[in-house]
Amino acid sequence: MKEILLEHVYFEKNGRTILEDISFEVETAKFIFLVGPTGAGKSSLLKLIYIEEYPTRGNMKVMGYDTRKINKKTLLVVRKNLGIVFQELNLLNDRTAYDNVALPLEIDRRHDVGKKVHDTLRRLGILHKASSYVYSLSRGEQQKIAIARAIVRGPKILIADEPTAHIYKSEKEGIIKMFMELNAQGTTCIIATHDNYIVDMVPYATVIHIEDGRVNLL
Amino acid sequence: MRVGFFFGEVKRLYHDAFASLVFIGITAIFMSVLLNLVIGGYVYVGNVTRRNSTYLKARVYLKEGTPQPIKNVFSLMLRYNPYVDSIKFIDKKKAKTEFENNFPKFGDLIKLFESNPLPENYEVYLNYRLLNAKKLNELTKDIQRFDFVDEVYPQGLFVFKLYALEKVVYFILVSFIIIFFFILSMITRGSIKSSVEKKKDLIKVYWLLGGNTEDLIGPFQVAGVVAGFIGSILSSLIFYLVFKFFMIPTWMLLISPILTVFIVIIVIREVIELSIN
């Protein structure tokens, strides 16, 4: 099943063309790396996928829904199936690590919030930081909180924008392995990075190279 | 959203946007004080007008020897006049009793006459809502036209002034309710906008994580409603004894809290929906 489909997608912002004639599709449970230099359009492409932005032209479907025609209700349903690690993290600094990770579960009205959050934080090795306020954590720890928040729901599609940017090399492997485990369980992973070290860790991944807003499938 | 989490968000709002919420509360107090004053004033003037409405009447004195059939037709005519609420026929005997009751010292005066000199008359109770001084004058002249009518004396014209005052206070009340809506909604809008600005990160994350609008709006509405309700109910409590003293129904003190809650709920929804879209 095609989880994501882009056909001749263009994206312009403030009169500037950011993505140009992008076409590719992502099957369920695929592992995709979006690689390319800074400013190539990776983050914009991810924003189109998690429907924060909309394509200017072209046909784009996420989980079978046309993103340009999607209504509010369906948008929420789609977003509940996405796990997103934002480039700017978008953590709530005035809340604890626990509160941040619990947020998606609270939105879903889940009753196993405590257990799920603790399991996820333990998996990322930051359970001891559960009650720490986000502003007091290092950038690397904050990055892990953002990853924990993205995976705590067990999403159908994991979208991560530079998820290992501020993480020590020794810990990157653990995080990518965790993504691979999720992928093995059926989660589609789309990771934007310019870190070849993590790309090499997943030999079966499809690598999409973006440069100057255009795509090259490698 | 679970109940515990929901109220956690409300608590956070009180922590983060305390000044804005207090401002809503204080505005609600002032506006409710004024609204209760106007409501109380309107009801009080209305009560005074109604209580005095029986003073507005006309005494219609009949000439001596008016035949019974004419009196019957005249009674019907008066009864079906739109300006007349009710009529009371005072025969000679009742007129005498009335005179003796009203002027006990001069009761013996009537004995000087061979027969009872007091005329039969009608007490015509008038509708103060339909009449005014000009119409009453015309009505008096119309009644006076009949040959069997001796004199017509209108009484209690001050009721018209009371009713005019009631209408003025009613106009003030309606205007004030509009002003109440406007000021409270403007201040709530301003306060909530600044709170929403502070919570911009939360709203963005919430939205991107698939939180629905209701979940976002809910805590803001509860926080705003509590602030506004406390403010307006405080004003109503202040007015409780005043309303009791002036015999104004105390349930009317619920008008300002209900209006406040209504305004706050609508305005907060509007502000947050705008900020999301």
Contacts between the chains, C-beta under 8 A, distances in Angstrom:
chain1	res1	chain2	res2	distance
A	50	B	208	6.9
A	52	B	208	6.3
A	72	B	213	7.7
A	76	B	210	4.9
A	76	B	211	7.7
A	76	B	212	5.5
A	77	B	210	7.5
A	78	B	210	7.8
A	79	B	208	6.5
A	79	B	209	6.5
A	79	B	210	3.6
A	80	B	209	7.8
A	80	B	210	3.8
A	82	B	210	7.6
A	84	B	208	6.4
A	84	B	209	7.7
A	86	B	208	7.8
A	90	B	201	6.9
A	90	B	204	6.7
A	90	B	205	5.1
A	90	B	208	7.2
A	91	B	205	7.9
A	92	B	201	6.0
A	92	B	202	5.9
A	92	B	205	6.5
A	93	B	201	7.7
A	94	B	12	7.9
A	94	B	16	7.5
A	102	B	5	7.9
A	103	B	205	7.0
A	103	B	206	7.6
A	103	B	209	6.3
A	104	B	209	4.9
A	104	B	210	7.5
A	106	B	1	5.9
A	106	B	2	6.2
A	106	B	5	4.4
A	107	B	1	6.8
A	107	B	206	7.1
A	107	B	209	5.6
A	107	B	210	5.9
A	107	B	211	4.4
A	107	B	215	6.6
A	108	B	210	7.9
A	109	B	1	6.2
A	109	B	2	5.9
A	111	B	2	7.6
A	113	B	2	7.6
A	149	B	209	8.0
